[in-house]
Amino acid sequence: MHVELVVVDDEGNMSASGDRLVKLVYEDKVNAIIGAINSSVTHVVEMVCAKTRVPMITTTSTDPSITRTGTYWAFRCLADDLLQGQALAHRIFEVDGHKNVFILMQNNRYGKMGGREIARIATESGHPPLAVRVFDGKAAHWPDEVRGIATANPDAIVLWGLYNPCGRLISELRQGGIEAPVYGADGMVHPAFLEQAGLAAEGAIVTLPFDPCRNHPTTRHFLEKYLHRFGEPPDSFAAHSYDAMMIIWEAIQRGKCTDRTCIKDNMLLTHQHDGVTGFITLDKEGNDTRSVDLAQVIAGKLVPLSLFQGRSVVDIRREIRETLESPGTPPDGDHRSSGWVYCPAPLDNP
């Protein structure tokens, strides 16, 4: 038994994606779909797959409603906005003790769905936001947003959007004299966010669905193979896409079948799948159930909070600078520095 990959570019276009998916189903006769990347297109994919009874799994679309429609043909192998929002809310209110937040969400489906989710979670936890505003991701500047936040004077700011506009927006907030800590979701986990924000990104905390510092053979092997083949460390898109393919393959092997219904039924049995991004268990709606890790920007790198191990931000910053400035610095993709994510050394290292 083997798997043949048929690649189609949906161009991020809802209309085009529908036509191309119909071709995949009826002409190419595919037995499972991986995609799409953005939630709007994924909803089109989901509707076609439910109608034609083809299992699909999205690797990056975080809209909670995708796997909560009762179709049983849609799956997701990363944390949705609900899980990411809960992780952020716990950090903001329970750990860091903030009371008043200002939420800015980008004017696309990703931003609005996630922004509304974190706003709902905050309100239900007894911390209703001071304001929930939409910002134009294509704008050159955001003077109204800066003034609005300055007037509200929040304890913390939540940005829910994609890396490029969020990077520029956080820079503009700092230039406007706003010093409140910033929190964000996985749309900001990208080197472009760090590049766009520069020093303004320092201290920001974001969700981290894929932790390249994970010290597990499956993750380490994937990082090494990916770096060798492509010459750069993998991002969350690559890691979750690999996991999606292996979840499908595991379902095929478990059911000893290749027909669509059998693959779907066996995907629903996914429990503690040993994935690159962690051990994956899907619930009865096909949704990823894992808890969400967080990372903080320190010295221009994202550092998983789970690896602080009692060390302070000052300690981590010093370690990063010493590591990156010392002779023989590990190359990107090594266990210490995976591109824009930095992996602190274990405390018991000599």
RANOR-V430312 format. One record per backbone hydrogen bond with DSSP energy under -0.5 kcal/mol. CO is the residue of the C=O (numbers start at 1). NH is the residue of the N-H. E is the energy in kcal/mol with one decimal. If there is no record, write none. Layout:
CO|NH|E + CO|NH|E
This chain:
4|6|-0.5 + 5|7|-0.6 + 8|10|-0.6 + 10|13|-2.4 + 12|14|-0.5 + 13|17|-2.4 + 14|18|-1.4 + 15|19|-1.5 + 16|20|-2.3 + 17|21|-2.2 + 18|22|-2.0 + 19|23|-1.6 + 20|24|-2.0 + 21|25|-2.4 + 22|26|-2.8 + 23|27|-2.2 + 23|28|-2.2 + 24|30|-2.1 + 31|55|-0.6 + 33|35|-0.5 + 33|57|-2.3 + 36|60|-0.6 + 36|61|-0.6 + 38|42|-2.2 + 39|43|-1.9 + 40|44|-1.0 + 41|45|-2.5 + 42|46|-3.0 + 43|47|-2.0 + 44|48|-2.3 + 45|49|-2.8 + 46|50|-2.5 + 47|51|-1.9 + 48|52|-2.5 + 49|53|-1.1 + 49|54|-2.1 + 55|33|-2.3 + 56|75|-1.9 + 57|35|-2.3 + 58|77|-1.7 + 62|81|-2.8 + 63|66|-1.7 + 64|67|-0.9 + 65|68|-1.1 + 73|56|-2.7 + 75|58|-2.5 + 78|288|-0.5 + 80|84|-2.5 + 81|85|-2.9 + 82|86|-2.2 + 83|87|-2.0 + 84|88|-2.4 + 85|89|-2.8 + 86|90|-2.3 + 87|91|-1.9 + 88|92|-3.1 + 89|93|-2.8 + 89|94|-0.7 + 90|94|-1.3 + 90|95|-1.9 + 91|96|-3.0 + 92|98|-2.6 + 99|101|-0.5 + 100|155|-2.4 + 100|156|-1.5 + 101|130|-2.9 + 101|131|-0.7 + 102|104|-0.5 + 102|158|-2.5 + 103|133|-2.9 + 104|160|-2.5 + 105|135|-2.2 + 106|108|-1.9 + 108|112|-2.8 + 109|113|-2.6 + 110|114|-2.0 + 111|115|-2.7 + 112|116|-2.3 + 113|117|-1.7 + 114|118|-2.5 + 115|119|-1.9 + 116|120|-2.2 + 117|121|-2.4 + 118|122|-2.5 + 119|123|-2.3 + 120|124|-2.6 + 121|125|-1.4 + 122|127|-2.9 + 123|126|-1.6 + 131|103|-2.6 + 133|105|-2.9 + 135|107|-1.8 + 135|137|-0.7 + 136|139|-1.5 + 142|146|-2.1 + 143|147|-2.5 + 144|148|-2.5 + 145|149|-2.2 + 146|150|-2.4 + 147|151|-2.4 + 148|152|-2.1 + 149|153|-2.4 + 155|181|-0.7 + 156|102|-1.9 + 157|159|-0.5 + 157|183|-2.6 + 158|104|-3.0 + 159|161|-0.5 + 159|185|-0.7 + 160|106|-2.6 + 162|166|-2.2 + 163|167|-2.3 + 164|168|-2.0 + 165|169|-2.7 + 166|170|-2.5 + 167|171|-1.4 + 168|172|-1.9 + 169|173|-2.3 + 170|174|-2.0 + 171|175|-2.2 + 172|176|-1.5 + 173|178|-2.2 + 174|177|-1.7 + 177|179|-0.6 + 181|157|-2.7 + 182|205|-2.2 + 183|159|-2.9 + 184|207|-1.2 + 185|188|-1.9 + 186|189|-1.4 + 187|163|-1.3 + 188|190|-1.8 + 190|193|-1.2 + 190|194|-1.1 + 191|195|-2.2 + 192|196|-2.9 + 193|197|-2.5 + 194|198|-2.2 + 197|200|-1.7 + 198|201|-1.6 + 199|202|-1.4 + 201|204|-2.4 + 204|297|-2.5 + 205|184|-2.3 + 206|295|-2.6 + 209|211|-0.5 + 210|212|-0.7 + 211|214|-1.8 + 214|216|-1.7 + 216|220|-2.8 + 217|221|-2.6 + 218|222|-1.8 + 219|223|-2.6 + 220|224|-2.3 + 221|225|-2.5 + 222|226|-2.8 + 223|227|-2.4 + 224|228|-2.1 + 225|229|-2.0 + 226|230|-3.1 + 227|231|-2.0 + 235|239|-2.2 + 236|240|-2.6 + 237|241|-1.9 + 238|242|-2.1 + 239|243|-2.0 + 240|244|-2.4 + 241|245|-2.1 + 242|246|-2.2 + 243|247|-2.1 + 244|248|-2.0 + 245|249|-2.4 + 246|250|-2.6 + 247|251|-1.9 + 248|252|-2.3 + 249|253|-2.4 + 250|254|-2.7 + 251|255|-2.4 + 252|256|-1.2 + 252|257|-1.5 + 259|263|-2.2 + 260|264|-2.5 + 261|265|-2.7 + 262|266|-2.1 + 263|267|-2.1 + 264|268|-1.7 + 266|269|-0.7 + 267|270|-1.8 + 270|282|-1.9 + 273|275|-1.7 + 273|280|-2.5 + 275|278|-0.9 + 278|275|-1.9 + 278|280|-0.6 + 280|273|-3.1 + 281|289|-1.5 + 283|286|-2.3 + 286|76|-2.4 + 287|283|-2.2 + 293|208|-3.0 + 294|305|-2.4 + 294|306|-0.5 + 295|206|-2.6 + 296|298|-0.6 + 296|303|-2.5 + 297|203|-3.0 + 298|301|-1.7 + 301|298|-3.2 + 301|303|-0.5 + 302|342|-2.8 + 303|296|-2.4 + 304|307|-1.7 + 305|308|-1.6 + 308|311|-2.2 + 312|316|-2.3 + 313|317|-2.8 + 314|318|-2.2 + 315|319|-2.3 + 316|320|-2.6 + 317|321|-2.3 + 318|322|-2.5 + 319|323|-2.5 + 320|324|-2.8 + 321|325|-1.6 + 322|326|-1.1 + 326|329|-0.7 + 331|334|-2.2 + 336|343|-3.2 + 337|333|-1.8 + 337|334|-0.8 + 337|339|-1.1 + 338|340|-0.5 + 338|341|-1.6 + 340|302|-2.8 + 341|338|-2.1 + 342|304|-0.6 + 342|344|-0.7 + 346|349|-1.8
